[in-house]
Amino acid sequence: MKLEEVLIVGGSGFIGTSLANKLAERGIRVRIPTRRRSRAGHLLLLPNANVVEADVHDDAALDRLVSGVDAVVNLVGILHSREGKPYGADFEQAHVRLPQRLVAACRHNGVSRIVHVSALGARADAPSGYLRSKAAGEEAIRAGAPDIGWTIVRPSVVFGPGDRFLNLFAGLLKYVPVLPMGGASARLQPVFVEDLTELLATALEWPEAVGQTWDAAGPKVYTLEQLIEYVGEVSDHRGLVVPLPMPVAMIQAAVMERLPSPPLSRDNLRSLQVDNVTDGPPLPFGAAPTPLETVAPLYLSPTRRKAEFFGLAARKREV
Ligand SMILES: NC(=O)c1ccc[n+]([C@@H]2O[C@H](COP(=O)([O-])OP(=O)(O)OC[C@H]3O[C@@H](n4cnc5c(N)ncnc54)[C@H](OP(=O)(O)O)[C@@H]3O)[C@@H](O)[C@H]2O)c1
């Protein structure tokens, strides 16, 4: 199917920005809703992008957004929610109800293609509300078949310039050299954002992707502690991770949950109780994933950033 316009719900965020650029490069128009236009300022100059202030939780607004596009990508995801069983109300709205309503809106508007981003480790019996709600979201998307051709992509933690993962630890290590943490031995397989969005773009264009669920991971498995130590090395702020026993870490997380933008919640800690790694190939089609070590220093290392800045300034002076 020739794609002319794609709706990217949650497209103003980290992964969405990379995907929007990728689709724009291919000459595909993107429609991107945002709750606040100021949050999507970085997309306003992108050719072929139509940034729309809209409430995607409103049925009529969602219907208008879906109307006239060839495909939908869903990237809405949150890390924190009120508590609840099997998941809290905020997870339910963002991860379960929204996919259900997107499927309904696609059906209503005759849109037959959805690519949905879930998360590695999503399972109905997972230890955290985040992962349980992501599993319920996947089921909501699969229920769109056969009239809606779906593809689900399940990334491990995603890295790249502007990520909220490695940058979070780089920011913490700048001020706190000793990090007492729960879940330090959790295993993760970080995937580069450009590899992930290449996969999403391929999924949109490739008919054989319909009905497929793909994991997306990087070439190497690390413990959280190893990743934080690596971030410390490249950002010139070496730190010491002090693994905390889970009951103590839970108390620490309960306190952090009271902060305006909590760096960690009890539910996040529960997610870390299961490995975030794939038991299959890291990417489909035998694609070679990008090593973390080739990208992370470019945005985490202050010396690399300075060298690039002065290199750029020198090149500009030569022109
Ligand atoms: N980043 C990772 O490491 C990672 C790993 C595994 C899975 N994922 C999944 O990948 C997807 C995209 O992640 P990301 O890192 O790009 O996230 P992000 O940077 O936080 O972007 C998510 C976007 O969704 C929108 N959004 C957030 N909460 C919303 C809500 N309650 N209602 C409506 N819109 C909301 C926001 O748009 P506005 O603020 O502009 O409205 C935001 O730009 C998510 O589903 C996430 O769970 C990410």
The ligand as a MOL file (V3000), in Angstrom:
LIG
                    3D

  0  0  0     0  0            999 V3000
M  V30 BEGIN CTAB
M  V30 COUNTS 48 52 0 0 0
M  V30 BEGIN ATOM
M  V30 1 N 11.5800 5.0050 25.7100 0
M  V30 2 C 11.7380 3.7330 26.0870 0
M  V30 3 O 12.7990 3.3330 26.6100 0
M  V30 4 C 10.6360 2.7270 25.8390 0
M  V30 5 C 10.8630 1.3650 26.1160 0
M  V30 6 C 9.8440 0.4520 25.8880 0
M  V30 7 C 8.6200 0.8700 25.4000 0
M  V30 8 N 8.4180 2.2020 25.1440 0 CHG=1
M  V30 9 C 7.1170 2.6270 24.6370 0
M  V30 10 O 7.2840 3.3920 23.4560 0
M  V30 11 C 6.2690 4.3810 23.3780 0
M  V30 12 C 6.8930 5.7550 23.1420 0
M  V30 13 O 7.8320 6.0050 24.1670 0
M  V30 14 P 8.6350 7.3770 24.2730 0
M  V30 15 O 9.8740 7.0890 25.0290 0
M  V30 16 O 8.7310 8.0380 22.9580 0 CHG=-1
M  V30 17 O 7.6580 8.2020 25.2270 0
M  V30 18 P 7.5700 9.7840 25.4600 0
M  V30 19 O 8.7980 10.4540 25.0110 0
M  V30 20 O 7.1310 9.9730 26.8610 0
M  V30 21 O 6.3840 10.1990 24.4720 0
M  V30 22 C 5.0840 9.7400 24.6510 0
M  V30 23 C 4.1400 10.7130 24.0360 0
M  V30 24 O 2.8050 10.3110 24.3710 0
M  V30 25 C 2.0380 11.4240 24.7260 0
M  V30 26 N 1.3780 11.1270 25.9930 0
M  V30 27 C 1.9580 10.8320 27.1790 0
M  V30 28 N 1.0290 10.5790 28.0930 0
M  V30 29 C -0.1630 10.7220 27.4820 0
M  V30 30 C -1.4840 10.6040 27.9230 0
M  V30 31 N -1.7850 10.2820 29.1770 0
M  V30 32 N -2.4570 10.8090 27.0290 0
M  V30 33 C -2.1680 11.1570 25.7600 0
M  V30 34 N -0.9380 11.3010 25.2820 0
M  V30 35 C 0.0560 11.0800 26.1390 0
M  V30 36 C 2.9360 12.6200 24.9130 0
M  V30 37 O 2.5210 13.6230 23.9950 0
M  V30 38 P 2.1580 15.1360 24.4400 0
M  V30 39 O 2.8090 15.3940 25.7490 0
M  V30 40 O 2.7230 15.9740 23.3310 0
M  V30 41 O 0.6730 15.1730 24.4780 0
M  V30 42 C 4.3230 12.1060 24.5700 0
M  V30 43 O 4.9390 12.8800 23.5820 0
M  V30 44 C 5.4660 4.2840 24.6720 0
M  V30 45 O 4.3260 3.4940 24.4510 0
M  V30 46 C 6.4080 3.5660 25.6150 0
M  V30 47 O 5.7230 2.8330 26.6100 0
M  V30 48 C 9.3940 3.1410 25.3470 0
M  V30 END ATOM
M  V30 BEGIN BOND
M  V30 1 1 1 2
M  V30 2 2 2 3
M  V30 3 1 2 4
M  V30 4 1 4 5
M  V30 5 2 4 48
M  V30 6 2 5 6
M  V30 7 1 6 7
M  V30 8 2 7 8
M  V30 9 1 8 9
M  V30 10 1 8 48
M  V30 11 1 9 10
M  V30 12 1 9 46
M  V30 13 1 10 11
M  V30 14 1 11 12
M  V30 15 1 11 44
M  V30 16 1 12 13
M  V30 17 1 13 14
M  V30 18 2 14 15
M  V30 19 1 14 16
M  V30 20 1 14 17
M  V30 21 1 17 18
M  V30 22 2 18 19
M  V30 23 1 18 20
M  V30 24 1 18 21
M  V30 25 1 21 22
M  V30 26 1 22 23
M  V30 27 1 23 24
M  V30 28 1 23 42
M  V30 29 1 24 25
M  V30 30 1 25 26
M  V30 31 1 25 36
M  V30 32 1 26 27
M  V30 33 1 26 35
M  V30 34 2 27 28
M  V30 35 1 28 29
M  V30 36 1 29 30
M  V30 37 2 29 35
M  V30 38 1 30 31
M  V30 39 2 30 32
M  V30 40 1 32 33
M  V30 41 2 33 34
M  V30 42 1 34 35
M  V30 43 1 36 37
M  V30 44 1 36 42
M  V30 45 1 37 38
M  V30 46 2 38 39
M  V30 47 1 38 40
M  V30 48 1 38 41
M  V30 49 1 42 43
M  V30 50 1 44 45
M  V30 51 1 44 46
M  V30 52 1 46 47
M  V30 END BOND
M  V30 END CTAB
M  END
